[in-house]
Amino acid sequence: MFKFVILLSVVACAFGAAVPEGLLPQLDGRIVGGSATTISSFPWQISLQRSGSHSCGGSIYSANIIVTAAHCLQSVSASSLQVRAGSTYWSSGGVVSAVASFRNHEGYNANTMVNDIAVIRLSSYLGFSSTIKAIGLASSAPANGAAASVSGWGTQSSGSSSIPTTLQYVNVNIVGQSQCASSSYGYGSQIRSTMICAAASGKDACQGDSGGPLVSGGVLVGVVSWGYGCAYANYPGVYADVAVLRSWVINTANSI
């Protein structure tokens, strides 16, 4: 039920490649209820690919560093990975870079999904343009209810067997960690200190959106992580909280 491609990415079309293997933790990871968009509106978005097929999303942190989810990089070698940047389509256009190395957060736990964040170092540097840009890391969590957006190539409904070819996005609202863990929602103690949530009626990330960006106030506030189903009532999308994990990302990007 992982939201490998999970919360807040919206898919533009119902057709596309099959959902990649190995991207389904405890929640579904796709964009549901979203709209098609173009990469120029989300120039930090990348497609993380295994053996040439889309598997997860990610965000450009610098010319050769990508931030994604740790659950996207389980049981995989760097040599089988590549990143496509600068394209509205996961399967064509933009630029493709090989992955030199990656590092999952040392505290990542696949059972609890805490610390679900990872850093990828590309084998070459991206050239920044109107369609390829880095995004800054949040230094504090946005307020409960703040407007946010999530994007990706994930499935458009829970249990779907295909992903869209065109980048999707959806607008959602932040559900703070304490609120998400409260009795107002169904997760309870499953929400940990390294997580933040976001939700909107009928909208969510889903399979294939995992690792992708949750953006609010022009900065990266979350990384698509997990959730129960996609856009299920009472179950917001759950993301790795970038503000809490910010120092790890910075230190790892400088040392990987």
DRENDRENSE-311396 format. One record per residue (C-alpha): x, y, z; residue number from 1; residue in one letter. Coordinates in steps of 0.05 Angstrom, whole numbers, plus 32768, in hexadecimal, padded with zeros to 4 digits. Layout:
N
SITE     xx     yy     zz     n   res
SITE      X      Y      Z   NUM     A
...
***
This chain:
256
SITE     xx     yy     zz     n   res
SITE   8000   8000   8000     1     M
SITE   803C   802D   7FF8     2     F
SITE   8031   806C   7FD4     3     K
SITE   806C   8061   7FAB     4     F
SITE   804F   808F   7F7B     5     V
SITE   801E   80A3   7FAB     6     I
SITE   8000   80E1   7FC2     7     L
SITE   7FF1   811D   7F9A     8     L
SITE   800B   810F   7F56     9     S
SITE   7FD5   8115   7F23    10     V
SITE   7FD3   80EF   7EE3    11     V
SITE   7FBE   810D   7EA2    12     A
SITE   7FA9   80D0   7E7C    13     C
SITE   7F90   808C   7E8E    14     A
SITE   7FC1   806A   7E61    15     F
SITE   800A   805C   7E6C    16     G
SITE   803D   8029   7E81    17     A
SITE   802E   7FF4   7EB5    18     A
SITE   803D   8008   7EFC    19     V
SITE   8085   7FF4   7F0B    20     P
SITE   8094   7FBC   7F3A    21     E
SITE   80AF   7FC9   7F7F    22     G
SITE   8089   800A   7F8B    23     L
SITE   8051   7FF5   7FB7    24     L
SITE   805B   7FFB   8001    25     P
SITE   8020   8003   802F    26     Q
SITE   7FFC   8035   8005    27     L
SITE   7FEC   8046   7FBF    28     D
SITE   8017   807B   7F9F    29     G
SITE   7FF5   809F   7F66    30     R
SITE   7FD6   80E1   7F57    31     I
SITE   7F8B   80DD   7F5B    32     V
SITE   7F5B   8115   7F49    33     G
SITE   7F91   813E   7F2A    34     G
SITE   7F9D   815F   7EE7    35     S
SITE   7FD0   815A   7EB0    36     A
SITE   8007   818E   7EB2    37     T
SITE   804A   819E   7E92    38     T
SITE   8090   8198   7EAE    39     I
SITE   809A   81E4   7EAA    40     S
SITE   8068   81EA   7EE4    41     S
SITE   808E   81B6   7F0D    42     F
SITE   80D5   81BA   7EF2    43     P
SITE   80F2   8198   7F30    44     W
SITE   80CC   8158   7F22    45     Q
SITE   80F1   811B   7F07    46     I
SITE   80DE   80D5   7EF4    47     S
SITE   8108   80A0   7F18    48     L
SITE   810C   8064   7EEA    49     Q
SITE   811F   801B   7EF4    50     R
SITE   8138   7FF8   7EB6    51     S
SITE   8119   802F   7E8B    52     G
SITE   80D3   802F   7EAB    53     S
SITE   80B7   8063   7ED9    54     H
SITE   80B6   804D   7F21    55     S
SITE   80B5   808A   7F4E    56     C
SITE   80B9   80D5   7F4F    57     G
SITE   80EE   8102   7F6C    58     G
SITE   8104   814B   7F73    59     S
SITE   8141   816F   7F5A    60     I
SITE   816A   8189   7F95    61     Y
SITE   81A7   819E   7F6D    62     S
SITE   81C5   8192   7F28    63     A
SITE   81D9   814B   7F3B    64     N
SITE   81B0   813B   7F79    65     I
SITE   8168   811F   7F7B    66     I
SITE   813D   8117   7FB9    67     V
SITE   810C   80DC   7FB9    68     T
SITE   80EF   80A8   7FE8    69     A
SITE   8118   8071   8008    70     A
SITE   80E3   803D   7FF8    71     H
SITE   80EE   804B   7FAE    72     C
SITE   8136   8031   7FB3    73     L
SITE   812E   7FEE   7FD5    74     Q
SITE   814E   7FB1   7FB5    75     S
SITE   8169   7FD8   7F7A    76     V
SITE   81AE   7FE9   7F60    77     S
SITE   81C3   802E   7F48    78     A
SITE   81D6   8011   7F04    79     S
SITE   818D   7FFF   7EF6    80     S
SITE   8174   8045   7F04    81     L
SITE   816F   8084   7EDB    82     Q
SITE   814D   80C8   7EE3    83     V
SITE   8127   80EE   7EAE    84     R
SITE   8123   8139   7EBA    85     A
SITE   8106   8173   7E94    86     G
SITE   80CC   814E   7E72    87     S
SITE   8081   814E   7E7A    88     T
SITE   8084   8104   7E65    89     Y
SITE   80A6   80CE   7E8D    90     W
SITE   80B6   80A6   7E4F    91     S
SITE   80D4   80DA   7E20    92     S
SITE   80F2   811F   7E1B    93     G
SITE   811D   8146   7E4C    94     G
SITE   8160   8128   7E61    95     V
SITE   8170   80E4   7E7D    96     V
SITE   81A8   80DC   7EB0    97     S
SITE   81C5   809C   7ECD    98     A
SITE   81C7   8093   7F18    99     V
SITE   820D   8091   7F37   100     A
SITE   81F8   8081   7F7E   101     S
SITE   81C1   808A   7FB1   102     F
SITE   81B9   8088   7FFC   103     R
SITE   817A   8078   8024   104     N
SITE   8170   8097   8068   105     H
SITE   8193   806B   809A   106     E
SITE   8156   806D   80C6   107     G
SITE   8124   8058   8090   108     Y
SITE   80F6   8021   80A8   109     N
SITE   80CC   7FFD   8075   110     A
SITE   809A   7FE6   80AA   111     N
SITE   808B   802A   80C8   112     T
SITE   80A0   8055   808C   113     M
SITE   80C7   8086   80B8   114     V
SITE   8100   80AC   8097   115     N
SITE   80E6   809A   8051   116     D
SITE   8117   80C6   802B   117     I
SITE   8154   80BA   7FFF   118     A
SITE   8186   80E1   7FD6   119     V
SITE   819E   80CF   7F90   120     I
SITE   81DE   80E7   7F70   121     R
SITE   81DC   80EB   7F24   122     L
SITE   8217   80D7   7EF9   123     S
SITE   8213   8119   7ED3   124     S
SITE   81FB   815F   7EE2   125     Y
SITE   81B8   8179   7ECB   126     L
SITE   81B6   81B9   7EA4   127     G
SITE   8184   81E8   7EC4   128     F
SITE   814F   8208   7E98   129     S
SITE   8106   821B   7E99   130     S
SITE   80F5   81D1   7E9D   131     T
SITE   812D   81BA   7ECC   132     I
SITE   8133   81DF   7F0F   133     K
SITE   8147   81CE   7F56   134     A
SITE   8116   81D8   7F8F   135     I
SITE   8128   81EF   7FD5   136     G
SITE   811C   81C6   8013   137     L
SITE   80E9   81DD   8047   138     A
SITE   8109   81F3   8088   139     S
SITE   80C7   81EF   80AE   140     S
SITE   8086   81CA   80A2   141     A
SITE   804E   81F3   8083   142     P
SITE   8012   8203   80AD   143     A
SITE   7FD8   81D2   80B3   144     N
SITE   7FAA   81E0   8078   145     G
SITE   7FDE   8202   804D   146     A
SITE   7FD7   81FA   8002   147     A
SITE   8006   81C8   7FE1   148     A
SITE   800C   81A1   7FA0   149     S
SITE   8026   815C   7F8F   150     V
SITE   803B   8143   7F4A   151     S
SITE   804F   8104   7F27   152     G
SITE   8040   80CE   7EF5   153     W
SITE   801D   809F   7F26   154     G
SITE   7FDD   807A   7F1A   155     T
SITE   7F9D   80A1   7F1A   156     Q
SITE   7F76   8073   7F47   157     S
SITE   7F85   803F   7F7D   158     S
SITE   7F93   7FFB   7F60   159     G
SITE   7F9C   8014   7F19   160     S
SITE   7FCB   7FEC   7EEE   161     S
SITE   7FE5   8025   7EC2   162     S
SITE   8005   8069   7EC9   163     I
SITE   7FFC   80A7   7E9F   164     P
SITE   8031   80BE   7E6E   165     T
SITE   8025   8107   7E7F   166     T
SITE   8038   8129   7EC0   167     L
SITE   7FFE   8132   7EF0   168     Q
SITE   7FF5   815F   7F2C   169     Y
SITE   7FC1   816B   7F62   170     V
SITE   7FB6   81A2   7F94   171     N
SITE   7FAF   818D   7FDD   172     V
SITE   7FB2   81AA   8023   173     N
SITE   7FE5   819B   8058   174     I
SITE   7FCE   8170   8093   175     V
SITE   8000   817C   80CA   176     G
SITE   8022   8142   80EC   177     Q
SITE   7FFC   8149   812E   178     S
SITE   7FBA   8152   8109   179     Q
SITE   7FC8   8116   80DC   180     C
SITE   7FD6   80EA   8119   181     A
SITE   7F98   8102   813D   182     S
SITE   7F55   80DF   8142   183     S
SITE   7F3C   810A   8109   184     S
SITE   7F5E   80D9   80D9   185     Y
SITE   7F68   808E   80D7   186     G
SITE   7FB4   8087   80DE   187     Y
SITE   7FBF   8096   8127   188     G
SITE   8004   8082   8141   189     S
SITE   801B   806D   80FC   190     Q
SITE   802A   80B6   80EF   191     I
SITE   8070   80C3   8108   192     R
SITE   809C   8100   8112   193     S
SITE   80BC   80FB   80CD   194     T
SITE   8079   80FD   80A9   195     M
SITE   8049   8133   8091   196     I
SITE   8006   8129   806F   197     C
SITE   7FDD   814B   8039   198     A
SITE   7F96   8141   8020   199     A
SITE   7F5D   815B   7FF6   200     A
SITE   7F1A   813B   7FE7   201     S
SITE   7F23   8109   7FAE   202     G
SITE   7F6C   811C   7FA3   203     K
SITE   7FAC   80F9   7FB5   204     D
SITE   7FED   80DC   7F9F   205     A
SITE   7FED   8093   7F8B   206     C
SITE   8018   8059   7F71   207     Q
SITE   8051   8074   7F47   208     G
SITE   8052   80B8   7F6A   209     D
SITE   807E   809F   7FA3   210     S
SITE   80BC   80C9   7FAE   211     G
SITE   809D   8104   7F8B   212     G
SITE   8096   814C   7FA4   213     P
SITE   8063   816A   7FD3   214     L
SITE   806E   81B5   7FCA   215     V
SITE   8052   81EE   7FF3   216     S
SITE   8069   8237   7FF4   217     G
SITE   809A   8229   7FBC   218     G
SITE   80C4   81F6   7FE3   219     V
SITE   80C6   81AB   7FEA   220     L
SITE   809F   8199   8029   221     V
SITE   8093   814F   801E   222     G
SITE   80A7   8111   7FF8   223     V
SITE   806E   80E2   7FE3   224     V
SITE   8073   80A6   8012   225     S
SITE   8035   807E   8023   226     W
SITE   7FEC   807D   8034   227     G
SITE   7FAF   804F   8036   228     Y
SITE   7F94   804B   7FF0   229     G
SITE   7F92   808A   7FC7   230     C
SITE   7F64   80C4   7FD9   231     A
SITE   7F40   8099   800C   232     Y
SITE   7F15   80C1   803C   233     A
SITE   7F35   80CA   8081   234     N
SITE   7F7A   80B4   8067   235     Y
SITE   7FA4   80EE   804E   236     P
SITE   7FE2   80E2   8024   237     G
SITE   8020   80D9   8050   238     V
SITE   8062   80F8   803E   239     Y
SITE   80A8   80FA   8059   240     A
SITE   80AE   813E   807D   241     D
SITE   80E6   8163   8059   242     V
SITE   80EE   8198   808F   243     A
SITE   80FB   8163   80C4   244     V
SITE   812B   813D   8095   245     L
SITE   814B   817B   8076   246     R
SITE   818F   8176   8098   247     S
SITE   8195   812D   8084   248     W
SITE   8188   813E   803B   249     V
SITE   81BB   8177   803B   250     I
SITE   81F1   814F   805E   251     N
SITE   81E6   8112   8031   252     T
SITE   81E5   813C   7FF1   253     A
SITE   8229   8157   8005   254     N
SITE   8247   8113   8015   255     S
SITE   8229   80E0   7FE6   256     I
***
